Amino acid sequence: QAQLAESGGGLVRPGESLELSCAASGFLFSLYPMNWHRQAPGKEREWVASIDSTGRIIKYSDSVKGRFTISRHNLKKTVTLQMNSLKPEDTAVYYCNTRDTWGQGTQVTVSS
């Protein structure tokens, strides 16, 4: 059974950095593109970033472009989201996903 587990969330101040990690199991990780999404309180879930199976094709939403970096390690079966210059509006539960599989999410709170 395919499973994803996010970690690394927490409380940080504006301008600080945080790295999220997503560990995959139960499927051939190296064959699938991976995505990060987030859902802020009272808002719909929004797509944040995607990386293809090889790691060569990467896309970001406009709201995080230039501040966030997605990467993957196929041997370790992990996908990482490095978040820099965090803003209060980045506060959300962050989820990794591939196809119809979602993790449980990790909370990121940016507040002074």
C-alpha positions in Angstrom: 0.0 0.0 0.0 1.4 3.4 -1.0 2.1 5.7 1.9 3.5 9.2 2.3 4.7 10.7 5.6 5.6 14.4 6.0 7.8 15.8 8.7 9.7 19.0 9.5 6.9 21.4 10.2 7.0 23.9 13.0 6.7 27.5 14.2 9.1 30.0 12.7 9.4 33.8 12.5 9.0 35.7 9.2 12.1 35.6 7.1 13.3 32.3 8.6 13.7 29.0 6.8 12.2 25.5 7.3 12.8 22.2 5.5 10.0 19.7 5.0 10.5 16.1 4.1 8.2 13.5 2.8 9.1 9.8 3.1 7.5 7.4 0.6 6.8 3.7 0.9 4.8 0.9 -0.8 5.3 2.0 -4.4 8.1 2.5 -7.0 9.0 6.0 -5.9 11.5 6.6 -8.7 8.8 6.3 -11.3 6.4 8.9 -10.1 6.3 12.7 -10.1 5.8 14.2 -6.6 3.9 17.3 -5.5 3.7 19.6 -2.5 0.4 21.3 -1.6 -0.8 23.4 1.3 -4.0 24.3 2.9 -4.4 27.4 5.0 -7.1 27.8 7.6 -10.4 28.6 5.9 -9.0 28.2 2.4 -8.9 25.5 -0.2 -5.9 23.3 -0.7 -3.5 24.8 -3.2 -0.7 23.3 -5.2 2.8 24.6 -4.3 5.4 22.7 -6.3 6.0 19.6 -8.5 9.0 17.6 -9.5 9.1 14.9 -12.1 10.4 11.4 -11.6 13.9 12.3 -12.7 14.1 15.5 -10.8 14.8 17.5 -13.9 11.4 19.1 -14.5 10.4 21.3 -11.6 7.5 23.8 -11.3 6.4 26.2 -8.6 3.4 28.3 -7.9 3.9 32.0 -8.3 3.4 32.5 -4.6 6.5 30.5 -3.7 8.7 30.8 -6.7 12.2 32.1 -5.8 11.7 31.2 -2.1 11.0 27.4 -2.1 13.0 24.6 -3.6 11.7 21.1 -4.2 14.1 18.2 -4.6 14.0 14.4 -4.4 16.3 11.5 -3.6 15.1 8.4 -5.4 17.3 6.0 -3.5 16.1 7.3 -0.1 12.5 7.6 -1.4 12.2 11.1 -0.1 11.0 14.5 -1.5 12.1 17.7 0.3 10.7 21.2 0.3 13.2 23.8 1.4 11.3 27.0 2.3 13.2 30.2 2.7 12.2 33.8 3.5 9.0 32.5 5.0 6.0 34.8 5.3 2.9 34.7 7.6 0.8 33.9 4.5 2.9 30.6 4.1 1.1 29.4 7.3 -0.7 26.2 6.3 -0.7 22.4 6.6 1.7 21.1 4.0 1.0 17.8 2.2 3.0 15.8 -0.2 1.2 13.8 -2.8 1.5 11.6 -5.9 -1.4 10.4 -8.0 -4.2 9.6 -5.5 -1.9 9.1 -2.4 -1.6 11.9 0.2 0.3 12.2 3.4 -1.2 13.3 6.7 0.3 16.7 6.5 2.6 18.8 8.6 1.8 22.2 10.1 3.9 25.2 9.3 3.2 28.4 11.2 5.0 31.6 10.4 4.4 34.2 13.1 6.3 36.9 15.0 
